[in-house]
Amino acid sequence: MNFKDLSTLQIALGVSVVVHAALLAVRFVDPESFNKVFSDTPLEVILVNSKTNDRPDPAARLRAQTSLAGGGDLDKGRATSPLPPSSFTTVGDSFEDAQRKVDAMQAEQMQMLTQLKRDLAAMPAPDPRNAGDPAEAQAQEDKRRQMINLLAEIERRVNEENARPKKRYLSPFTREAAFATYVDSLRRRVEAQGTANFPTLAGKKLYGELTMTITVNFDGRLLSTVIDESSGVPVLDKRAQAIVASVGNFGTFTDAMRKEHADQIVIRPHFRFAHDGSVELSSQ
């Protein structure tokens, strides 16, 4: 073997060593495990709406950006009212659907109150002459005390709710027989008043659309007008409220309306001040 052949053999051996070293450095993994690296990892987010000064539990599995406790009436452990929030996010027939849900929840609350009174009355009265098992007697007394406290709380809330004016949330085109005629008359009177006194500024008519919540008392008095969605023109918003107020008294509620336990009605019409000089109230 000559020098040239030896040099070629050394080069070949060197290349072989480098290639094998590279192959040994490569890690072969399970393709499924490799794909998991790129799969979406779900993130669980819990929203709360009550801030406290308590520090988070160091052993907690999840951390928040601020120290928070559970929402709602934290001090009482349950909500103070079965009613939904007073501000509206929907219009139309959903008003009536929401009212039916409120009525159902109030009826359920009264059923709970009645059942609790029955259960409490059915509990045997403590007999000091027959002590029996002290632990069982104490458990029975604790249960009785809890039921009495719950009964008192529910009665207090029912009384508070009964003391408030009963509001009926309706759409401008409600189909409830007891309210349809009254609400239709209210809508037409506002439209006529707005068309007759179309808002202007510096001699020019103001056009636009807005949404307003109107509350009327049982004696026909206008209690409030609140702009929920502005037209973007503050002057037009104020003129729209003035138009509703200028109608005056909307008329006393009918007997049928009062039989529905309505002390006040609340509607949320969408106002449209059109280029033809008319004012239209709709359910959006």
Protein Blocks (a to p, Z undefined) as FASTA:
>chain_A
ZZklmmmmmmmmmmmmmmmmmmmmpccddfklmmmmmpccdddddddfbdcfbdcdfkbm
bdcfbdcddehjfknopafbfbdcfbdcbecjllmmmmmmmmmmmmmmmmmmmmmmmmmm
mpccddfklnmjmklmmmmmmmmmmmmmmmmmmmmmmmmmmmpccdddddfkbcbfklmm
mmmmmmmmmmmmmmmmccceehiaceddddddddddfkopafbdcdfbdghiaklmmmmm
mmmmmnopnbjadfklmmnopabdcddddddddfkopacddeZZ
